[in-house]
Amino acid sequence: MVVLSHYLQAYAAVAKDYEQLKLSLWKLFEHNRDAYTAHKGDFVRHYTELAKQLFTENMT
């Protein structure tokens, strides 16, 4: 999850999208943490993969 955090710091627009997603899900799943987490899953997986690719390329 650290790699996602670094990505969000580097890409403000994506961070804003993540913030909006979290806020919209919070209202829907205020009392269901598992559902809240599950519904963030696609976003988190997608941007974590992009972050891994970006930061791996920059290290070589």
DSSP file (Angstrom, degrees, kcal/mol; ACC not computed):
  #  RESIDUE AA STRUCTURE BP1 BP2  ACC     N-H-->O    O-->H-N    N-H-->O    O-->H-N    TCO  KAPPA ALPHA  PHI   PSI    X-CA   Y-CA   Z-CA
    1    1 A M     >        0   0    0      0, 0.0     4,-1.9     0, 0.0     5,-0.1   0.000 360.0 360.0 360.0 -20.6    0.0    0.0    0.0
    2    2 A V  H  >  +     0   0    0      1,-0.2     4,-2.2     2,-0.2     5,-0.2   0.893 360.0  55.6 -62.8 -39.0    3.0    2.3    0.4
    3    3 A V  H  > S+     0   0    0      1,-0.2     4,-2.0     2,-0.2    -1,-0.2   0.883 106.5  50.6 -63.6 -37.2    3.5    2.3   -3.3
    4    4 A L  H  > S+     0   0    0      2,-0.2     4,-2.7     1,-0.2    -1,-0.2   0.906 107.6  53.6 -64.9 -41.4    0.0    3.5   -3.8
    5    5 A S  H  X S+     0   0    0     -4,-1.9     4,-1.8     1,-0.2    -2,-0.2   0.911 109.1  48.2 -59.4 -43.5    0.5    6.3   -1.3
    6    6 A H  H  X S+     0   0    0     -4,-2.2     4,-1.6     2,-0.2    -1,-0.2   0.896 111.2  51.2 -64.0 -40.0    3.6    7.5   -3.2
    7    7 A Y  H  X S+     0   0    0     -4,-2.0     4,-1.9     1,-0.2    -2,-0.2   0.925 108.8  50.4 -63.2 -44.7    1.6    7.4   -6.4
    8    8 A L  H  < S+     0   0    0     -4,-2.7     7,-0.3     1,-0.2    -1,-0.2   0.848 108.6  52.7 -64.0 -33.6   -1.2    9.5   -4.9
    9    9 A Q  H  < S+     0   0    0     -4,-1.8    -1,-0.2    -5,-0.2    -2,-0.2   0.847 112.9  44.7 -67.8 -32.9    1.3   12.0   -3.7
   10   10 A A  H  < S+     0   0    0     -4,-1.6     2,-0.6     1,-0.2    -2,-0.2   0.753 116.0  46.7 -82.6 -25.3    2.8   12.3   -7.2
   11   11 A Y     X  -     0   0    0     -4,-1.9     4,-2.1     1,-0.1     3,-0.4  -0.825  61.7-178.5-125.3  91.5   -0.6   12.5   -9.0
   12   12 A A  H  > S+     0   0    0     -2,-0.6     4,-2.3     1,-0.2     5,-0.2   0.829  81.6  57.1 -60.8 -35.9   -3.0   14.9   -7.4
   13   13 A A  H  > S+     0   0    0      2,-0.2     4,-2.0     1,-0.2    -1,-0.2   0.902 109.0  46.0 -65.1 -39.8   -5.8   14.2   -9.8
   14   14 A V  H  > S+     0   0    0     -3,-0.4     4,-2.5     2,-0.2    -1,-0.2   0.893 110.8  53.3 -68.4 -39.6   -5.8   10.5   -9.0
   15   15 A A  H  X S+     0   0    0     -4,-2.1     4,-2.4    -7,-0.3    -2,-0.2   0.899 108.5  50.2 -60.8 -40.1   -5.6   11.4   -5.3
   16   16 A K  H  X S+     0   0    0     -4,-2.3     4,-2.5     2,-0.2    -1,-0.2   0.902 109.6  50.6 -65.7 -41.1   -8.7   13.6   -5.7
   17   17 A D  H  X S+     0   0    0     -4,-2.0     4,-2.4     2,-0.2    -2,-0.2   0.908 111.0  49.2 -61.6 -41.5  -10.5   10.7   -7.5
   18   18 A Y  H  X S+     0   0    0     -4,-2.5     4,-2.7     2,-0.2    -2,-0.2   0.903 109.7  51.5 -65.3 -41.0   -9.6    8.4   -4.7
   19   19 A E  H  X S+     0   0    0     -4,-2.4     4,-2.4     2,-0.2    -2,-0.2   0.932 110.9  47.8 -60.2 -46.2  -10.9   10.9   -2.1
   20   20 A Q  H  X S+     0   0    0     -4,-2.5     4,-2.4     2,-0.2    -2,-0.2   0.903 111.6  50.5 -63.6 -41.2  -14.2   11.2   -3.9
   21   21 A L  H  X S+     0   0    0     -4,-2.4     4,-2.5     2,-0.2     5,-0.2   0.944 111.1  48.3 -59.9 -48.9  -14.5    7.4   -4.2
   22   22 A K  H  X S+     0   0    0     -4,-2.7     4,-2.2     1,-0.2    -2,-0.2   0.895 111.9  49.2 -61.1 -41.0  -13.9    7.0   -0.5
   23   23 A L  H  X S+     0   0    0     -4,-2.4     4,-1.4     2,-0.2    -1,-0.2   0.899 112.0  47.9 -66.8 -40.0  -16.4    9.7    0.5
   24   24 A S  H  X S+     0   0    0     -4,-2.4     4,-1.2     1,-0.2    -2,-0.2   0.890 114.7  46.0 -68.3 -37.6  -19.1    8.2   -1.7
   25   25 A L  H  X S+     0   0    0     -4,-2.5     4,-3.0    -5,-0.2    -2,-0.2   0.841 104.2  62.5 -72.9 -33.0  -18.5    4.7   -0.4
   26   26 A W  H  < S+     0   0    0     -4,-2.2     4,-0.2    -5,-0.2    -1,-0.2   0.918 104.1  48.4 -58.0 -43.4  -18.4    5.9    3.2
   27   27 A K  H >< S+     0   0    0     -4,-1.4     3,-0.5     1,-0.2    -1,-0.2   0.900 116.6  42.5 -64.6 -39.8  -22.0    7.1    2.9
   28   28 A L  H 3< S+     0   0    0     -4,-1.2    -2,-0.2     1,-0.2    -1,-0.2   0.855 128.1  27.6 -73.9 -35.5  -23.1    3.8    1.4
   29   29 A F  T >< S+     0   0    0     -4,-3.0     3,-1.9     1,-0.1     7,-0.3  -0.164  71.3 139.4-123.9  38.1  -21.2    1.5    3.7
   30   30 A E  T <  S+     0   0    0     -3,-0.5    -1,-0.1     1,-0.3     3,-0.1   0.816  84.9  31.5 -54.2 -34.6  -20.8    3.5    6.9
   31   31 A H  T 3  S+     0   0    0     -3,-0.2    -1,-0.3     1,-0.2     2,-0.3   0.142 110.1  70.6-112.6  18.8  -21.4    0.4    9.0
   32   32 A N    <>  +     0   0    0     -3,-1.9     4,-2.3     1,-0.1     3,-0.2  -0.693  50.9 174.2-138.4  82.7  -20.0   -2.2    6.8
   33   33 A R  H  > S+     0   0    0     -2,-0.3     4,-2.6     1,-0.2     5,-0.2   0.850  79.8  56.0 -59.1 -38.9  -16.2   -1.9    6.6
   34   34 A D  H  > S+     0   0    0      1,-0.2     4,-2.5     2,-0.2    -1,-0.2   0.921 109.9  44.7 -63.1 -43.7  -15.8   -5.1    4.5
   35   35 A A  H  > S+     0   0    0      2,-0.2     4,-2.4    -3,-0.2    -2,-0.2   0.906 111.9  53.4 -66.4 -41.4  -18.1   -3.8    1.8
   36   36 A Y  H  X S+     0   0    0     -4,-2.3     4,-0.8    -7,-0.3    -2,-0.2   0.938 113.0  43.5 -56.6 -48.9  -16.4   -0.4    1.9
   37   37 A T  H >X S+     0   0    0     -4,-2.6     3,-0.7     1,-0.2     4,-0.6   0.911 112.3  52.7 -65.2 -43.3  -13.0   -2.0    1.4
   38   38 A A  H >< S+     0   0    0     -4,-2.5     3,-0.9     1,-0.2     4,-0.4   0.885 106.4  53.0 -61.2 -39.8  -14.2   -4.4   -1.3
   39   39 A H  H 3< S+     0   0    0     -4,-2.4     4,-0.3     1,-0.3    -1,-0.2   0.687 107.3  51.5 -74.4 -16.9  -15.7   -1.6   -3.3
   40   40 A K  H <X S+     0   0    0     -4,-0.8     4,-2.5    -3,-0.7    -1,-0.3   0.580  87.6  94.3 -85.1 -11.7  -12.4    0.3   -3.3
   41   41 A G  H <X S+     0   0    0     -3,-0.9     4,-3.1    -4,-0.6     5,-0.3   0.849  79.1  48.4 -54.5 -49.1  -10.7   -2.8   -4.5
   42   42 A D  H  > S+     0   0    0     -4,-0.4     4,-2.5     1,-0.2    -1,-0.2   0.921 114.7  46.6 -60.9 -43.9  -10.7   -2.2   -8.3
   43   43 A F  H  > S+     0   0    0     -4,-0.3     4,-2.5    -3,-0.2     5,-0.3   0.949 114.9  46.4 -61.4 -49.7   -9.4    1.3   -7.9
   44   44 A V  H  X S+     0   0    0     -4,-2.5     4,-2.1     1,-0.2     5,-0.2   0.915 114.4  47.1 -62.2 -45.4   -6.7    0.3   -5.4
   45   45 A R  H  X S+     0   0    0     -4,-3.1     4,-2.2    -5,-0.2    -1,-0.2   0.929 113.0  49.5 -62.7 -44.9   -5.5   -2.7   -7.5
   46   46 A H  H  X S+     0   0    0     -4,-2.5     4,-2.1    -5,-0.3    -2,-0.2   0.953 116.8  38.8 -60.3 -52.5   -5.4   -0.6  -10.7
   47   47 A Y  H  X S+     0   0    0     -4,-2.5     4,-2.2     1,-0.2    -1,-0.2   0.773 112.2  57.1 -76.3 -24.6   -3.4    2.3   -9.4
   48   48 A T  H  X S+     0   0    0     -4,-2.1     4,-2.5    -5,-0.3    -1,-0.2   0.912 108.5  48.1 -66.5 -41.6   -1.2    0.0   -7.3
   49   49 A E  H  X S+     0   0    0     -4,-2.2     4,-2.3    -5,-0.2    -2,-0.2   0.927 112.1  48.4 -64.7 -44.2   -0.2   -1.8  -10.4
   50   50 A L  H  X S+     0   0    0     -4,-2.1     4,-2.7     1,-0.2    -1,-0.2   0.915 111.8  50.7 -60.1 -42.2    0.5    1.4  -12.3
   51   51 A A  H  X S+     0   0    0     -4,-2.2     4,-3.0     2,-0.2     5,-0.3   0.915 108.6  50.9 -62.9 -43.9    2.5    2.7   -9.4
   52   52 A K  H  X S+     0   0    0     -4,-2.5     4,-2.1     1,-0.2     5,-0.2   0.926 112.6  46.7 -59.9 -44.2    4.6   -0.5   -9.3
   53   53 A Q  H  X S+     0   0    0     -4,-2.3     4,-2.3     2,-0.2    -2,-0.2   0.935 114.7  46.7 -63.5 -46.4    5.3   -0.2  -13.0
   54   54 A L  H  X S+     0   0    0     -4,-2.7     4,-1.9     1,-0.2    -2,-0.2   0.943 116.4  42.1 -61.9 -50.0    6.2    3.5  -12.7
   55   55 A F  H  X S+     0   0    0     -4,-3.0     4,-0.7     1,-0.2    -1,-0.2   0.802 113.5  52.5 -73.9 -27.3    8.5    3.2   -9.8
   56   56 A T  H >X S+     0   0    0     -4,-2.1     4,-0.7    -5,-0.3     3,-0.6   0.911 109.8  49.3 -70.1 -42.5   10.1    0.0  -11.0
   57   57 A E  H >< S+     0   0    0     -4,-2.3     3,-0.7     1,-0.2    -2,-0.2   0.874 109.3  52.4 -62.9 -37.7   10.9    1.7  -14.4
   58   58 A N  H 3< S+     0   0    0     -4,-1.9    -1,-0.2     1,-0.2    -2,-0.2   0.690 105.0  56.1 -73.4 -17.5   12.4    4.7  -12.6
   59   59 A M  H <<        0   0    0     -4,-0.7    -1,-0.2    -3,-0.6    -2,-0.2   0.646 360.0 360.0 -88.0 -15.5   14.7    2.5  -10.5
   60   60 A T    <<        0   0    0     -4,-0.7    -1,-0.2    -3,-0.7    -2,-0.2   0.438 360.0 360.0 -99.9 360.0   16.3    0.9  -13.6
